[in-house]
Amino acid sequence: MIADLVKWEVTDPATMDAGVVAKAKRNLISPDAKGARRIPVVLDPFAGGGAIPLEAERLGCHAIANDLNPVAHIIQLATLEYAQNFSDLAGSSGSSLFSDNERPLIAEALEWSVGAIRQQVERDVKHFYQSTDGEVVIGYIWARTIQCPNPACRVEIPLMGSWWLCKKPKKKVALKPITESTSKIIEFEVLEGDEIDFDPHKCSGYFFLNFMQL
């Protein structure tokens, strides 16, 4: 039964109660000799994002979750309490995201809150993510640097253990350092797929030695 429960299809709310989840519920909450049904209690004192208590509730158990991390606790509230306690409150109609064309109020409240937080954060940190080519900058790659010991060079060399940005089987992206003897600045180029013409596994030391030979 566990092998059937972990299948991805079981996460579909439209089918989960019709098959293996319903069977698991019957086995877990079966009546005793006197005909009484005892609901199992699942305690997770370090629940993190709440995955274990959430699955326990899906199986009909009484889940108790906690965590010392305040961020994890907020995630648990959203996952385990808010969605269940407020999902029946209807918001405005006309959304194609829901089969009954009616948005739950909690979805509207969440979108409004997230939008307000995003606008505030964007105002506060936008100047740190300035773009030179019109593209949206969403982050930086941070690395320690050392200075080239060659007195005629003194270029700042970034220390990187690998140049891979993404190494998924169907999506490979690498950051290639561009080193030229005429330049005192190491520039970078983002390469994808077949464009990758170097070994991203090679660390900064390889390019450092290569630069020293130029």
CORBELGI-V739862 format. One record per helix or strand of 3 or more residues. SS is the DSSP state (hx for helix, st for strand). FROM is the first residue (numbers start at 1). TO is the last residue. If there is no record, write none. Layout:
SS:FROM:TO ; SS:FROM:TO
This chain:
hx:2:5 ; hx:8:11 ; hx:13:16 ; hx:20:28 ; st:41:44 ; hx:51:58 ; st:62:65 ; hx:70:86 ; st:90:93 ; st:102:104 ; hx:105:128 ; st:145:147 ; st:156:158 ; st:164:168 ; st:171:178 ; st:187:192 ; hx:193:195 ; hx:204:213
